[in-house]
Amino acid sequence: MARQNSAAARRAQLRTVLNQQLAELHRPAYAGPDSESALVCAAVRTAVDALASGHTPERGLLRAAVRGSLAELGRRAPGSTLEVRVPPFGAAQCLEGPRHTRGTPPSVVETTPQVWLRLCSGDLDWHHAVAAREVAASGAHTDLGRVLPLYPVQPGN
Protein backbone atom coordinates (compact mmCIF):
# COMPACT_ATOMS: atom_id res chain seq x y z
CA MET A 1 0.00 0.00 0.00
CA ALA A 2 2.82 2.43 0.86
CA ARG A 3 4.44 1.76 -2.52
CA GLN A 4 1.18 2.61 -4.31
CA ASN A 5 0.84 5.82 -2.30
CA SER A 6 4.42 6.85 -3.08
CA ALA A 7 3.91 6.13 -6.81
CA ALA A 8 0.69 8.16 -6.75
CA ALA A 9 2.49 10.99 -4.95
CA ARG A 10 5.29 10.95 -7.57
CA ARG A 11 2.75 11.10 -10.38
CA ALA A 12 0.89 13.96 -8.68
CA GLN A 13 4.14 15.90 -8.18
CA LEU A 14 5.16 15.28 -11.78
CA ARG A 15 1.77 16.44 -13.05
CA THR A 16 2.08 19.61 -10.92
CA VAL A 17 5.52 20.61 -12.25
CA LEU A 18 4.50 19.64 -15.78
CA ASN A 19 1.42 21.86 -15.63
CA GLN A 20 3.45 24.75 -14.17
CA GLN A 21 5.83 24.58 -17.13
CA LEU A 22 2.99 24.23 -19.62
CA ALA A 23 1.33 27.34 -18.12
CA GLU A 24 4.61 29.27 -18.49
CA LEU A 25 4.65 28.22 -22.15
CA HIS A 26 1.01 29.36 -22.51
CA ARG A 27 -0.17 25.84 -23.23
CA PRO A 28 -3.13 23.92 -21.81
CA ALA A 29 -2.68 21.66 -18.80
CA TYR A 30 -1.64 18.05 -19.37
CA ALA A 31 -4.69 15.93 -20.15
CA GLY A 32 -2.98 12.65 -21.06
CA PRO A 33 -2.80 9.32 -19.26
CA ASP A 34 -1.88 9.27 -15.58
CA SER A 35 0.80 6.59 -15.95
CA GLU A 36 4.29 7.52 -14.84
CA SER A 37 5.75 6.68 -18.26
CA ALA A 38 3.28 8.95 -20.07
CA LEU A 39 3.91 11.77 -17.61
CA VAL A 40 7.70 11.42 -17.96
CA CYS A 41 7.38 11.43 -21.75
CA ALA A 42 5.31 14.63 -21.56
CA ALA A 43 7.82 16.16 -19.12
CA VAL A 44 10.76 15.40 -21.44
CA ARG A 45 9.00 16.86 -24.45
CA THR A 46 7.81 19.93 -22.52
CA ALA A 47 11.32 20.64 -21.20
CA VAL A 48 12.75 20.33 -24.72
CA ASP A 49 10.02 22.63 -26.06
CA ALA A 50 10.84 25.16 -23.33
CA LEU A 51 14.52 25.08 -24.30
CA ALA A 52 13.69 25.44 -28.00
CA SER A 53 11.51 28.48 -27.30
CA GLY A 54 14.16 30.21 -25.21
CA HIS A 55 12.63 29.46 -21.80
CA THR A 56 14.48 27.94 -18.88
CA PRO A 57 12.73 24.72 -17.85
CA GLU A 58 11.52 24.62 -14.25
CA ARG A 59 14.05 22.85 -12.01
CA GLY A 60 11.39 20.44 -10.72
CA LEU A 61 10.43 19.51 -14.27
CA LEU A 62 14.08 18.95 -15.24
CA ARG A 63 14.64 16.77 -12.17
CA ALA A 64 11.54 14.66 -12.78
CA ALA A 65 12.19 14.31 -16.51
CA VAL A 66 15.84 13.33 -16.02
CA ARG A 67 15.16 10.84 -13.24
CA GLY A 68 12.20 9.31 -15.05
CA SER A 69 14.08 9.02 -18.35
CA LEU A 70 17.10 7.46 -16.64
CA ALA A 71 14.78 4.88 -15.05
CA GLU A 72 13.29 4.21 -18.50
CA LEU A 73 16.79 3.80 -19.96
CA GLY A 74 17.51 1.18 -17.28
CA ARG A 75 14.31 -0.69 -18.19
CA ARG A 76 14.95 -0.62 -21.94
CA ALA A 77 18.67 -1.41 -21.78
CA PRO A 78 19.22 -3.36 -18.55
CA GLY A 79 22.73 -4.11 -17.37
CA SER A 80 25.62 -2.53 -15.55
CA THR A 81 28.29 -2.02 -18.19
CA LEU A 82 27.69 1.70 -18.67
CA GLU A 83 26.92 4.40 -16.14
CA VAL A 84 25.02 7.41 -17.49
CA ARG A 85 25.45 10.50 -15.31
CA VAL A 86 23.26 13.57 -15.57
CA PRO A 87 24.34 15.79 -12.69
CA PRO A 88 22.90 17.05 -10.46
CA PHE A 89 19.78 14.94 -10.92
CA GLY A 90 20.79 11.33 -11.32
CA ALA A 91 22.70 8.45 -12.76
CA ALA A 92 21.75 5.03 -14.07
CA GLN A 93 23.55 1.87 -15.05
CA CYS A 94 22.58 0.17 -18.27
CA LEU A 95 23.67 -2.04 -21.16
CA GLU A 96 24.52 -5.71 -20.86
CA GLY A 97 28.15 -6.67 -21.13
CA PRO A 98 31.18 -6.72 -18.86
CA ARG A 99 30.07 -6.13 -15.31
CA HIS A 100 31.74 -4.10 -12.60
CA THR A 101 31.03 -4.29 -8.89
CA ARG A 102 33.10 -1.58 -7.20
CA GLY A 103 34.21 1.95 -7.90
CA THR A 104 33.88 3.80 -11.17
CA PRO A 105 32.51 1.66 -13.99
CA PRO A 106 34.75 1.07 -17.02
CA SER A 107 32.37 2.97 -19.30
CA VAL A 108 30.84 6.31 -18.31
CA VAL A 109 28.72 8.88 -20.11
CA GLU A 110 28.08 12.30 -18.60
CA THR A 111 26.09 15.26 -19.89
CA THR A 112 23.90 18.12 -18.76
CA PRO A 113 20.18 17.71 -18.06
CA GLN A 114 19.32 19.85 -21.09
CA VAL A 115 21.44 17.78 -23.49
CA TRP A 116 20.19 14.51 -21.96
CA LEU A 117 16.56 15.46 -22.50
CA ARG A 118 17.25 16.57 -26.07
CA LEU A 119 18.85 13.16 -26.67
CA CYS A 120 15.87 11.39 -25.09
CA SER A 121 13.39 13.25 -27.30
CA GLY A 122 15.34 12.81 -30.53
CA ASP A 123 15.87 16.57 -30.77
CA LEU A 124 19.61 15.83 -30.70
CA ASP A 125 21.30 12.84 -32.31
CA TRP A 126 23.66 10.79 -30.11
CA HIS A 127 26.54 10.77 -32.59
CA HIS A 128 26.26 14.52 -33.23
CA ALA A 129 26.24 15.20 -29.48
CA VAL A 130 29.39 13.13 -28.99
CA ALA A 131 31.13 14.77 -31.97
CA ALA A 132 30.18 18.23 -30.67
CA ARG A 133 31.47 17.26 -27.21
CA GLU A 134 28.10 17.90 -25.62
CA VAL A 135 28.50 14.43 -24.10
CA ALA A 136 31.59 13.16 -22.31
CA ALA A 137 31.91 9.45 -23.10
CA SER A 138 34.77 7.28 -21.89
CA GLY A 139 35.21 3.54 -22.18
CA ALA A 140 34.52 0.88 -24.77
CA HIS A 141 30.76 0.54 -24.24
CA THR A 142 29.41 4.08 -24.47
CA ASP A 143 27.32 4.05 -27.65
CA LEU A 144 23.77 4.94 -26.66
CA GLY A 145 22.83 5.59 -30.29
CA ARG A 146 21.08 2.21 -30.47
CA VAL A 147 18.73 2.96 -27.53
CA LEU A 148 18.13 6.70 -27.95
CA PRO A 149 15.81 8.45 -28.43
CA LEU A 150 13.59 7.10 -25.67
CA TYR A 151 10.66 9.37 -26.54
CA PRO A 152 10.84 10.18 -30.25
CA VAL A 153 8.39 12.73 -31.56
CA GLN A 154 5.88 10.98 -33.78
CA PRO A 155 5.03 12.55 -37.18
CA GLY A 156 2.06 14.87 -36.82
CA ASN A 157 2.74 15.57 -33.09
C-alpha positions as CSV (number, residue, x, y, z in Angstrom):
1,M,0.0,0.0,0.0
2,A,2.8,2.4,0.9
3,R,4.4,1.8,-2.5
4,Q,1.2,2.6,-4.3
5,N,0.8,5.8,-2.3
6,S,4.4,6.9,-3.1
7,A,3.9,6.1,-6.8
8,A,0.7,8.2,-6.7
9,A,2.5,11.0,-5.0
10,R,5.3,11.0,-7.6
11,R,2.8,11.1,-10.4
12,A,0.9,14.0,-8.7
13,Q,4.1,15.9,-8.2
14,L,5.2,15.3,-11.8
15,R,1.8,16.4,-13.0
16,T,2.1,19.6,-10.9
17,V,5.5,20.6,-12.2
18,L,4.5,19.6,-15.8
19,N,1.4,21.9,-15.6
20,Q,3.5,24.7,-14.2
21,Q,5.8,24.6,-17.1
22,L,3.0,24.2,-19.6
23,A,1.3,27.3,-18.1
24,E,4.6,29.3,-18.5
25,L,4.7,28.2,-22.2
26,H,1.0,29.4,-22.5
27,R,-0.2,25.8,-23.2
28,P,-3.1,23.9,-21.8
29,A,-2.7,21.7,-18.8
30,Y,-1.6,18.0,-19.4
31,A,-4.7,15.9,-20.1
32,G,-3.0,12.7,-21.1
33,P,-2.8,9.3,-19.3
34,D,-1.9,9.3,-15.6
35,S,0.8,6.6,-16.0
36,E,4.3,7.5,-14.8
37,S,5.7,6.7,-18.3
38,A,3.3,9.0,-20.1
39,L,3.9,11.8,-17.6
40,V,7.7,11.4,-18.0
41,C,7.4,11.4,-21.8
42,A,5.3,14.6,-21.6
43,A,7.8,16.2,-19.1
44,V,10.8,15.4,-21.4
45,R,9.0,16.9,-24.5
46,T,7.8,19.9,-22.5
47,A,11.3,20.6,-21.2
48,V,12.8,20.3,-24.7
49,D,10.0,22.6,-26.1
50,A,10.8,25.2,-23.3
51,L,14.5,25.1,-24.3
52,A,13.7,25.4,-28.0
53,S,11.5,28.5,-27.3
54,G,14.2,30.2,-25.2
55,H,12.6,29.5,-21.8
56,T,14.5,27.9,-18.9
57,P,12.7,24.7,-17.9
58,E,11.5,24.6,-14.3
59,R,14.1,22.8,-12.0
60,G,11.4,20.4,-10.7
61,L,10.4,19.5,-14.3
62,L,14.1,19.0,-15.2
63,R,14.6,16.8,-12.2
64,A,11.5,14.7,-12.8
65,A,12.2,14.3,-16.5
66,V,15.8,13.3,-16.0
67,R,15.2,10.8,-13.2
68,G,12.2,9.3,-15.1
69,S,14.1,9.0,-18.4
70,L,17.1,7.5,-16.6
71,A,14.8,4.9,-15.1
72,E,13.3,4.2,-18.5
73,L,16.8,3.8,-20.0
74,G,17.5,1.2,-17.3
75,R,14.3,-0.7,-18.2
76,R,15.0,-0.6,-21.9
77,A,18.7,-1.4,-21.8
78,P,19.2,-3.4,-18.5
79,G,22.7,-4.1,-17.4
80,S,25.6,-2.5,-15.5
81,T,28.3,-2.0,-18.2
82,L,27.7,1.7,-18.7
83,E,26.9,4.4,-16.1
84,V,25.0,7.4,-17.5
85,R,25.4,10.5,-15.3
86,V,23.3,13.6,-15.6
87,P,24.3,15.8,-12.7
88,P,22.9,17.1,-10.5
89,F,19.8,14.9,-10.9
90,G,20.8,11.3,-11.3
91,A,22.7,8.4,-12.8
92,A,21.8,5.0,-14.1
93,Q,23.6,1.9,-15.0
94,C,22.6,0.2,-18.3
95,L,23.7,-2.0,-21.2
96,E,24.5,-5.7,-20.9
97,G,28.2,-6.7,-21.1
98,P,31.2,-6.7,-18.9
99,R,30.1,-6.1,-15.3
100,H,31.7,-4.1,-12.6
101,T,31.0,-4.3,-8.9
102,R,33.1,-1.6,-7.2
103,G,34.2,1.9,-7.9
104,T,33.9,3.8,-11.2
105,P,32.5,1.7,-14.0
106,P,34.7,1.1,-17.0
107,S,32.4,3.0,-19.3
108,V,30.8,6.3,-18.3
109,V,28.7,8.9,-20.1
110,E,28.1,12.3,-18.6
111,T,26.1,15.3,-19.9
112,T,23.9,18.1,-18.8
113,P,20.2,17.7,-18.1
114,Q,19.3,19.8,-21.1
115,V,21.4,17.8,-23.5
116,W,20.2,14.5,-22.0
117,L,16.6,15.5,-22.5
118,R,17.2,16.6,-26.1
119,L,18.9,13.2,-26.7
120,C,15.9,11.4,-25.1
121,S,13.4,13.3,-27.3
122,G,15.3,12.8,-30.5
123,D,15.9,16.6,-30.8
124,L,19.6,15.8,-30.7
125,D,21.3,12.8,-32.3
126,W,23.7,10.8,-30.1
127,H,26.5,10.8,-32.6
128,H,26.3,14.5,-33.2
129,A,26.2,15.2,-29.5
130,V,29.4,13.1,-29.0
131,A,31.1,14.8,-32.0
132,A,30.2,18.2,-30.7
133,R,31.5,17.3,-27.2
134,E,28.1,17.9,-25.6
135,V,28.5,14.4,-24.1
136,A,31.6,13.2,-22.3
137,A,31.9,9.5,-23.1
138,S,34.8,7.3,-21.9
139,G,35.2,3.5,-22.2
140,A,34.5,0.9,-24.8
141,H,30.8,0.5,-24.2
142,T,29.4,4.1,-24.5
143,D,27.3,4.1,-27.6
144,L,23.8,4.9,-26.7
145,G,22.8,5.6,-30.3
146,R,21.1,2.2,-30.5
147,V,18.7,3.0,-27.5
148,L,18.1,6.7,-28.0
149,P,15.8,8.4,-28.4
150,L,13.6,7.1,-25.7
151,Y,10.7,9.4,-26.5
152,P,10.8,10.2,-30.3
153,V,8.4,12.7,-31.6
154,Q,5.9,11.0,-33.8
155,P,5.0,12.6,-37.2
156,G,2.1,14.9,-36.8
157,N,2.7,15.6,-33.1
